[in-house]
Amino acid sequence: MTALSRRCSAFTLIELLVVIAIIGVLIALLLPAVQQAREAARRTQCNNNLKQLGLAAMNYESAHGCYPPGSMGGGMLGNQNFGTVANVRWNDPNVGTCCPWGHYSWAFYVLPFVEQQSLYNAVNNVLPMYAFSVLENSNQNGTPAERAGPNPPGTLGANTPQALANSTAALMTPNSFICPSATRPSLTQFPREHKDYAINGGTGVDCCMERNNSGGGSGRLNDGVGAVNWVNRITDIKDGTTNTFLFLEKAAWGSQSWLFKNSGSNHFLFVHHPSQGYVNAVLNGGSLPTPPNTNYWNNRGAVSSHPGGLQACMCDGSVKFIKNSIDWRVYTALFTRNAGETLSSDSY
């Protein structure tokens, strides 16, 4: 009998390489689509966060007759005296009486309206708010000068019960105050004590929102919605609630005032003179614009981790995506509450 030769089927090396190349191309095409889908989901969650904050501000307005203050602090500020505990100071001893230290952000006042009543009750706002990591004058190489705690030596003393008051709440930032696309600031000791949203502090022509307000007919000073020890009513939004920013994104990793990128520029509840929790439209006291996602030194501009722009909640509670390419004049007009500009929704 003649033996039949049998031919074995198999891939040649060239065929295998071709298959691997095809798989590589498919993966290369698929990964951006997956990343886009994930970013779309994160952006939707961020949009939902801003809607919750906008609804909370509207409910606060219904309960109190005004929007929440941009920030509040003790001691004598204007004609108001918030200081009730002896030896407690609410201004930065290293800067002077001009500047706040341990003031409470707007985020504190909306907590009961985002289902965080227990966290609100846990805070003793007769005493200054606490911060675990306060970084100032950080340079572009990421070397900050750290100043710990809101109660400097000579006020309440280190590690006393009063000095440590509110330290637990400082790290309990709810997820609704954190954008899922934003990375946490890497230089700060406790990244979780930062939020990613801020209130509209106005154009910024007359710095600064955390230490000045529009009392006494001071013109364009704090012509937005939030300022220290100051509130606005819906009737004060004369440019229209649909065309006036209420909250915008301010990713905690972004630069802000004296803080470079990744220093941690947006504490959850703590406010001092870098204006945590505030954003405006121009550099302090000048005419240099700070468009969406700007990175100028000493800016107080809005910044996000979303490609192409950032999200903003208007005073009527609606949320809109603001492109980086927005006309700066339109962008600035959206920060003012009563400057008389005429805007339409198709202009931004």
C-alpha positions as CSV (number, residue, x, y, z in Angstrom):
1,M,0.0,0.0,0.0
2,T,1.1,3.4,-0.8
3,A,1.4,5.7,2.2
4,L,-0.7,8.9,1.8
5,S,1.1,12.0,2.7
6,R,-1.0,14.3,4.9
7,R,-0.6,18.1,4.8
8,C,-1.0,19.9,8.2
9,S,-2.7,23.3,8.0
10,A,-1.1,26.2,10.0
11,F,-0.5,29.9,9.9
12,T,2.7,31.1,8.4
13,L,4.7,33.7,10.2
14,I,3.6,36.4,7.7
15,E,-0.1,35.5,8.2
16,L,0.3,35.7,12.0
17,L,2.0,39.1,11.8
18,V,-0.8,40.4,9.6
19,V,-3.4,39.2,12.1
20,I,-1.6,40.8,15.0
21,A,-1.3,44.0,13.0
22,I,-5.0,44.0,12.3
23,I,-5.8,43.4,15.9
24,G,-3.5,46.3,16.9
25,V,-5.2,48.6,14.5
26,L,-8.7,47.6,15.8
27,I,-7.5,48.2,19.4
28,A,-6.1,51.6,18.4
29,L,-9.4,52.5,16.9
30,L,-11.4,51.2,19.8
31,L,-9.5,52.8,22.7
32,P,-10.4,56.4,21.8
33,A,-14.0,55.4,21.4
34,V,-13.9,53.8,24.9
35,Q,-12.2,56.9,26.3
36,Q,-14.8,59.1,24.7
37,A,-17.6,57.0,26.1
38,R,-16.1,57.1,29.6
39,E,-15.6,60.9,29.4
40,A,-19.2,61.3,28.2
41,A,-20.4,59.4,31.2
42,R,-18.2,61.5,33.5
43,R,-19.4,64.7,31.9
44,T,-23.0,63.6,32.4
45,Q,-22.3,63.0,36.1
46,C,-20.6,66.4,36.4
47,N,-23.6,67.9,34.8
48,N,-25.8,66.2,37.3
49,N,-23.7,67.5,40.2
50,L,-24.1,71.0,39.0
51,K,-27.8,70.5,38.6
52,Q,-28.0,69.3,42.2
53,L,-26.0,72.3,43.4
54,G,-28.2,74.7,41.4
55,L,-31.3,73.1,42.8
56,A,-29.9,73.4,46.3
57,A,-29.2,77.1,45.7
58,M,-32.8,77.6,44.5
59,N,-34.1,75.7,47.5
60,Y,-31.9,77.8,49.8
61,E,-33.4,80.9,48.1
62,S,-36.9,79.6,48.7
63,A,-36.1,79.1,52.4
64,H,-34.0,82.2,53.1
65,G,-35.1,84.7,50.4
66,C,-31.6,84.9,48.8
67,Y,-28.9,82.9,47.2
68,P,-26.3,81.4,49.6
69,P,-23.4,83.8,50.4
70,G,-20.1,83.3,48.6
71,S,-18.4,82.9,52.0
72,M,-19.0,83.9,55.6
73,G,-16.5,84.6,58.4
74,G,-16.4,85.9,62.0
75,G,-15.0,89.1,63.5
76,M,-15.9,92.6,62.3
77,L,-16.5,92.7,58.5
78,G,-18.2,95.8,57.5
79,N,-20.9,96.5,60.1
80,Q,-21.4,92.8,60.9
81,N,-19.8,91.1,63.9
82,F,-19.6,87.3,63.6
83,G,-17.0,86.8,66.3
84,T,-18.5,85.2,69.4
85,V,-15.7,83.2,71.0
86,A,-12.8,85.0,72.8
87,N,-9.3,84.6,71.3
88,V,-10.6,83.4,67.9
89,R,-9.4,85.3,65.0
90,W,-10.9,85.2,61.5
91,N,-8.2,87.0,59.6
92,D,-4.8,85.8,58.5
93,P,-2.1,87.0,60.9
94,N,0.6,86.6,58.3
95,V,-1.1,89.0,55.9
96,G,-3.1,91.4,57.9
97,T,-6.6,92.3,58.8
98,C,-7.6,92.5,55.2
99,C,-7.6,88.8,54.5
100,P,-9.9,86.0,55.8
101,W,-8.7,82.8,57.5
102,G,-11.0,79.9,58.1
103,H,-14.1,81.5,56.6
104,Y,-17.0,79.2,55.4
105,S,-17.5,78.6,51.7
106,W,-21.0,78.7,50.1
107,A,-20.7,74.9,50.0
108,F,-21.4,74.8,53.8
109,Y,-24.7,76.7,53.4
110,V,-26.1,74.4,50.7
111,L,-25.4,71.1,52.6
112,P,-28.9,70.7,54.0
113,F,-30.3,71.0,50.5
114,V,-28.1,68.2,49.0
115,E,-29.2,65.7,51.7
116,Q,-26.2,66.5,53.9
117,Q,-28.0,67.8,57.0
118,S,-26.0,65.6,59.3
119,L,-22.7,66.9,58.0
120,Y,-24.0,70.5,58.3
121,N,-25.0,69.8,61.9
122,A,-21.6,68.4,62.7
123,V,-19.9,71.7,61.9
124,N,-19.4,74.3,64.7
125,N,-19.5,77.5,62.6
126,V,-18.9,79.7,65.6
127,L,-15.3,78.6,65.3
128,P,-13.2,78.9,62.1
129,M,-13.3,76.1,59.5
130,Y,-10.3,73.8,59.6
131,A,-7.9,73.0,56.8
132,F,-5.3,70.2,57.0
133,S,-3.1,71.5,54.2
134,V,-2.8,75.1,53.2
135,L,-0.2,75.7,50.5
136,E,0.8,79.2,49.6
137,N,3.3,80.8,47.2
138,S,3.8,77.4,45.5
139,N,6.1,77.7,42.5
140,Q,5.9,76.2,39.1
141,N,8.2,73.4,40.1
142,G,5.6,72.3,42.7
143,T,7.5,73.4,45.8
144,P,4.9,74.9,48.1
145,A,5.3,76.7,51.5
146,E,2.9,74.7,53.6
147,R,1.0,76.3,56.5
148,A,-0.9,73.9,58.6
149,G,-4.3,74.4,60.2
150,P,-6.6,77.5,60.4
151,N,-5.6,78.5,63.9
152,P,-2.0,80.0,63.9
153,P,0.1,80.0,67.1
154,G,-1.0,82.6,69.6
155,T,-4.7,82.3,68.9
156,L,-6.2,79.1,70.2
157,G,-3.0,77.2,70.7
158,A,-1.9,74.0,68.8
159,N,-3.9,70.8,69.2
160,T,-6.5,72.2,71.6
161,P,-10.1,71.1,71.2
162,Q,-11.0,74.5,69.7
163,A,-8.1,74.5,67.4
164,L,-9.1,71.1,66.0
165,A,-12.8,71.9,65.7
166,N,-14.3,71.0,62.4
167,S,-11.2,69.0,61.3
168,T,-13.4,65.9,60.7
169,A,-15.8,67.7,58.4
170,A,-12.9,69.2,56.4
171,L,-12.3,65.8,54.8
172,M,-15.9,64.8,54.2
173,T,-16.4,66.3,50.8
174,P,-19.6,64.7,49.3
175,N,-19.3,63.2,45.8
176,S,-21.8,65.8,44.5
177,F,-19.0,68.4,45.0
178,I,-16.4,66.4,43.0
179,C,-16.2,66.2,39.2
180,P,-15.4,62.6,38.2
181,S,-13.2,63.8,35.4
182,A,-11.0,65.9,37.6
183,T,-7.8,64.4,39.0
184,R,-7.1,65.2,42.7
185,P,-4.4,67.8,43.4
186,S,-1.2,65.9,44.0
187,L,0.8,68.3,46.2
188,T,-1.7,68.7,49.0
189,Q,-1.6,66.3,51.9
190,F,-5.3,65.5,51.8
191,P,-6.7,65.7,48.3
192,R,-10.2,64.7,49.5
193,E,-10.6,68.1,51.3
194,H,-11.1,69.9,48.0
195,K,-14.1,70.4,45.8
196,D,-14.3,71.1,42.0
197,Y,-17.0,73.8,41.8
198,A,-17.1,77.5,42.5
199,I,-19.5,80.4,42.8
200,N,-19.6,83.3,40.4
201,G,-17.7,86.1,42.0
202,G,-18.2,88.6,39.2
203,T,-15.9,90.0,36.6
204,G,-13.0,90.4,39.0
205,V,-12.2,94.0,37.9
206,D,-12.2,95.0,41.6
207,C,-10.5,92.2,43.5
208,C,-11.2,90.4,45.7
209,M,-14.4,88.4,46.4
210,E,-13.3,86.6,49.5
211,R,-12.5,89.9,51.3
212,N,-14.8,92.5,49.7
213,N,-18.4,92.9,48.9
214,S,-20.7,95.3,47.1
215,G,-21.9,97.1,50.2
216,G,-21.9,100.9,50.2
217,G,-22.5,101.4,46.5
218,S,-19.0,100.4,45.4
219,G,-19.7,100.2,41.7
220,R,-18.5,97.0,39.9
221,L,-17.0,95.5,43.1
222,N,-18.2,91.9,43.1
223,D,-20.7,92.3,40.4
224,G,-21.4,88.6,40.3
225,V,-23.6,86.4,42.6
226,G,-21.3,85.6,45.6
227,A,-19.0,87.7,47.9
228,V,-17.9,87.6,51.5
229,N,-20.7,88.2,54.0
230,W,-23.0,89.2,51.2
231,V,-26.1,87.7,49.5
232,N,-28.1,88.4,46.4
233,R,-31.8,87.8,45.8
234,I,-33.3,86.6,42.5
235,T,-34.6,90.2,42.0
236,D,-30.9,91.4,42.0
237,I,-30.2,89.3,38.9
238,K,-31.4,92.0,36.6
239,D,-29.6,90.6,33.5
240,G,-31.8,87.5,33.8
241,T,-31.2,84.3,35.7
242,T,-30.8,82.3,32.4
243,N,-27.9,84.5,31.3
244,T,-26.0,84.8,34.6
245,F,-23.6,82.2,36.0
246,L,-24.3,80.8,39.4
247,F,-21.7,78.0,39.7
248,L,-18.9,77.0,37.4
249,E,-16.3,74.3,37.4
250,K,-13.1,75.0,39.4
251,A,-11.1,71.8,39.4
252,A,-9.0,71.6,42.6
253,W,-5.9,70.8,40.6
254,G,-6.0,74.1,38.8
255,S,-4.0,77.2,39.6
256,Q,-5.7,79.9,41.6
257,S,-4.4,83.1,43.0
258,W,-1.1,82.4,44.8
259,L,-1.3,78.7,44.0
260,F,0.2,76.9,41.0
261,K,-1.2,73.8,39.4
262,N,-1.8,70.8,41.8
263,S,-1.4,72.8,45.0
264,G,-5.0,72.3,45.9
265,S,-6.8,75.5,45.2
266,N,-10.4,74.8,46.2
267,H,-11.0,73.6,49.8
268,F,-14.4,72.0,50.5
269,L,-15.4,74.5,53.2
270,F,-12.3,76.5,54.2
271,V,-11.7,79.9,52.6
272,H,-8.8,82.4,52.9
273,H,-7.3,84.9,50.6
274,P,-6.7,82.7,47.5
275,S,-10.5,82.8,47.1
276,Q,-11.3,79.1,47.4
277,G,-14.7,78.4,45.9
278,Y,-14.8,81.6,43.8
279,V,-14.1,82.3,40.1
280,N,-14.2,85.5,38.0
281,A,-13.5,86.6,34.4
282,V,-10.3,88.8,34.5
283,L,-7.1,89.0,36.4
284,N,-7.3,90.9,39.7
285,G,-7.9,94.5,39.1
286,G,-6.8,94.4,35.4
287,S,-8.2,93.9,32.0
288,L,-6.4,90.7,31.1
289,P,-9.1,88.1,30.3
290,T,-9.1,84.7,32.0
291,P,-11.2,82.6,29.5
292,P,-12.4,79.1,30.3
293,N,-9.5,76.8,31.4
294,T,-6.9,79.6,31.6
295,N,-3.6,78.9,33.3
296,Y,-2.2,82.4,34.0
297,W,-0.4,82.9,37.3
298,N,-2.5,84.6,40.0
299,N,-5.8,84.0,38.1
300,R,-9.2,83.2,39.6
301,G,-10.6,81.7,36.5
302,A,-12.9,78.7,35.9
303,V,-11.1,75.5,34.9
304,S,-12.3,71.9,34.3
305,S,-10.9,68.5,33.1
306,H,-13.4,68.2,30.2
307,P,-11.9,68.6,26.7
308,G,-13.0,71.7,24.9
309,G,-14.6,73.7,27.7
310,L,-16.3,73.6,31.0
311,Q,-19.8,73.3,32.5
312,A,-21.6,76.0,34.3
313,C,-24.9,76.2,36.2
314,M,-26.9,79.4,35.6
315,C,-29.0,81.2,38.2
316,D,-32.1,79.5,37.0
317,G,-30.7,76.1,37.7
318,S,-30.0,75.1,34.1
319,V,-26.5,73.7,33.2
320,K,-24.7,74.7,30.0
321,F,-21.4,73.7,28.4
322,I,-19.2,76.7,27.8
323,K,-16.6,76.3,25.1
324,N,-13.0,77.5,25.3
325,S,-13.6,79.4,22.2
326,I,-16.4,81.6,23.6
327,D,-16.2,85.3,22.8
328,W,-14.6,86.9,25.9
329,R,-17.1,89.8,25.9
330,V,-20.0,87.3,26.0
331,Y,-18.2,85.3,28.7
332,T,-17.6,88.4,30.9
333,A,-21.2,89.4,30.4
334,L,-22.4,86.1,31.8
335,F,-20.5,86.9,35.1
336,T,-22.4,90.2,35.7
337,R,-25.8,90.2,37.4
338,N,-27.0,93.7,36.6
339,A,-24.8,95.3,33.9
340,G,-27.6,95.5,31.4
341,E,-26.0,93.4,28.7
342,T,-28.4,91.7,26.1
343,L,-27.5,88.1,25.4
344,S,-29.2,85.2,23.6
345,S,-28.7,81.5,24.1
346,D,-27.2,81.2,20.6
347,S,-24.3,83.6,21.5
348,Y,-22.6,81.0,23.8
